[in-house]
Amino acid sequence: MNETNRTQKEPDYFYRRHMGSFKLYRNNHDGTADKIDQSWDEETIRKKTYGLNGWDYKPKSELKQHV
């Protein structure tokens, strides 16, 4: 699999909810990941995830208005 296809399918950074908090991980692209941050606020972690991946961030409240 080439570099372009891999990055389209698997982001370098992602977050997951765990025990009431949200954890930010760096994807090692080998089935493992390293935890790099944690927050009780989902939007804080979501914003960091988007920034690290180079994606355009829009708060969830803005996304709901467009539906």
C-alpha positions as CSV (number, residue, x, y, z in Angstrom):
1,M,0.0,0.0,0.0
2,N,1.5,3.4,-0.9
3,E,1.8,6.4,1.4
4,T,-1.1,8.3,-0.2
5,N,-3.6,5.5,0.2
6,R,-2.5,4.7,3.8
7,T,-3.0,8.3,5.0
8,Q,-6.4,8.6,3.4
9,K,-7.7,5.5,5.3
10,E,-5.8,5.9,8.6
11,P,-5.3,9.3,10.1
12,D,-2.0,10.0,11.9
13,Y,-4.0,11.1,15.0
14,F,-7.3,10.0,16.4
15,Y,-9.3,10.2,19.7
16,R,-11.5,7.8,21.6
17,R,-13.8,8.0,24.6
18,H,-12.5,6.0,27.6
19,M,-14.0,5.9,31.0
20,G,-15.7,9.3,30.7
21,S,-12.7,11.1,29.3
22,F,-11.4,11.5,25.7
23,K,-7.9,10.4,24.8
24,L,-5.8,11.5,21.9
25,Y,-3.6,8.9,20.2
26,R,-0.8,9.0,17.6
27,N,-1.3,6.1,15.1
28,N,1.8,4.1,14.6
29,H,0.3,2.5,11.5
30,D,1.3,-1.0,12.7
31,G,-1.9,-1.8,14.7
32,T,-0.6,0.2,17.8
33,A,-1.0,3.7,19.0
34,D,0.6,6.0,21.6
35,K,-1.6,8.1,23.9
36,I,-0.4,11.7,23.7
37,D,-3.1,13.7,25.5
38,Q,-6.3,13.4,27.5
39,S,-9.2,15.7,28.4
40,W,-12.7,15.6,29.9
41,D,-13.9,17.9,27.1
42,E,-14.5,16.2,23.7
43,E,-14.3,19.4,21.7
44,T,-10.8,20.2,23.1
45,I,-9.5,16.8,22.0
46,R,-11.4,16.9,18.7
47,K,-9.8,20.4,17.9
48,K,-6.3,19.1,18.7
49,T,-6.9,16.0,16.6
50,Y,-8.0,18.0,13.6
51,G,-5.1,20.4,14.0
52,L,-2.5,17.6,14.2
53,N,-4.0,15.9,11.1
54,G,-4.1,19.2,9.1
55,W,-7.9,19.1,8.8
56,D,-10.2,22.1,8.8
57,Y,-11.9,22.2,12.2
58,K,-15.5,23.3,12.7
59,P,-17.2,23.0,16.1
60,K,-19.9,20.4,16.3
61,S,-22.5,23.1,17.1
62,E,-21.7,24.6,13.6
63,L,-22.1,21.3,11.9
64,K,-25.5,20.7,13.4
65,Q,-26.8,24.0,12.1
66,H,-26.1,22.9,8.5
67,V,-28.2,19.7,8.7
